[in-house]
Amino acid sequence: METTYIKTPLGITQITGDENGIAVISVSDEGVVSADIPFVLQEAVTQLNDYFEGKRTSFDFKLNPKGTEFQQKVWKGLLEIPFGKTCSYMDLSKKLGDVKAIRAVASANGKNPLWIVVPCHRVIGTDGSLTGYAGGLWRKKWLLEHETPSTQQSLF
């Protein structure tokens, strides 16, 4: 596995993967930016930079997250939430076929190893509130605002 660290508007982002795909993308407040980007991570770095620059709304590099079968199912469900849209944990549970699994869905959502790319930040509370986010609610708010640019109202 190769790892690189890049600077983003939300902190230092770690990207880890190999020829089988990207396994981890995470963010922290501290860290040292890598001088070199391993070849197998270059496309992910480029696409993440494009996302932060407002030039990209989806990702198409190969993913290889590690998780249980249920977690993988939830993460695939997250990939279906369109850019600029949100859904609730309840909506996601229903979509996955088991309304009673809402807590398990929320738990799997919280263990998502692919920050931004598997868009767990797009899942909100049923009442529209910004609920738990491993990267901090301020990052979740930033990401949702980044993906939903406000349109300026006309004065006339």
N, C-alpha and C positions, 0 to 999 in steps of 0.2 A: 504494500500500500504506500502511496505517495501522499504527502501533505503539503499544502501551501497556505499562506496567510495573506489576505488582502485587506486594504483599508476600504471601508464603505461608509456611507453617511450615518450608519447605525452602530459602528464599532468595527473591531477587527474580526474578519470572517475567516474561519478555518474551513478548508475544502480538502477532503480526503477521499481517495479512490484509486482505482487501477484500471487495467484494460477491460475489466468486467463492468465498469461504471462507477459513478460517484456514490459513496456509501454514507458520507457525513458532510453536512454543511451546517455550521453553527456560528454563533456570534458571541463575542464577549466585549467587555469594556477595555480590556488590556490585551497586550500582545505585541509581537514584533512582526512587521510586514516582511514577507519573504523577498529576498533579492532575486531569486529565480523561481520560475513556475515550471514544474515538471510537464512534459509534453502531454501526458494523459489527463492533465487537469486544465490545460489551456482553454479548451472550448467552454468549460464550465465558468472559468474566470471571465472570459469574454462575454458570455451571455449574462452573467450576473452584473457586470459593469454596464452592459447595455440596458438592463432592467433599471438600474439606479439612475441612469441618464435619461430614462423615459423613452427609450428606443425599442423596448421589448415587452411584450405582454404574455409570452409563454416561453417555455424552455424545451429544447429537444435533444439535449445530450443524454447519454445512457445513464440510468439510475440503477443502483444496486444496494438499497437499504437493507439492513439486517433487522429482522423482527419476527414475531410469531405469525402464524397464518392469519389470525384475526387482525393483528396490527397491520399486516400487508393489505388486508381487505379494506380497512378504514383508510389507509393512506391512498389507496387507489380511488376510494370515494372522494377524498379531498382533491385529488387531481381533476375531478369533474366539476369543481366549483369554478365558474368562469371568472376571468380577470375582471375586477371592478364590481364583483357581486359578493354577497355574503349568504350564509345559511346558518341556521341554529343547530345546536347539538341534537335537538329533537328531530329536525328535518333530516339530518344526516343519519340518525338512527333509523328513521322510517325508510329512508332510501336504501339502507343496507338490510332492511327486512326485519328488524326487531326493535320496536319502540322501547321495550324493557331493557335494552342494552345501552341505554343512554350513558350510564356511568362508565361502562367499559369502553364505549366509543370516545368519551371525553378523556379517559386514561390513555388510550392508544393515540389520540390526537396529541396529548402532551408528551408522548415519547417519540414523536416524529423526528427522525434524525436528519431530515433534509429541509432546513430552514428556507423559507420563501418558495423554493421550487415545488415542494409539496405544501400547498398553501393553507396550513393550519391557522394562520392569522385571519383567514376569511370566515372562521366559525365564531359565532357570537351567541350570546344568551337569547332565549326565546323572546325576551322583552326588548331585544335590540342592544343590550348592554355589552360592553367590552369585558368579557369574562376572562379568567386566567390565561396567562400566556407566559411560557417558560422564559422568553427573552425580555419580559417586562411589558406591562401594558402600554407604556409610552412608545415602545417599538411597534406594537400591534397597531396603535392609533396612527403612527407615522406611515406604516405600510398601507393601511386602508385608505388614508388620505392620498398617498402617492398613486394608488390605483384608481382613485375616483376623483380626478381633478374637478374642482368646482368651476362651474361656468359663470362667467360674469353676466350679471343681469343688465339688460338694456335700460337706459334711463328714459327712452321714449318708445 
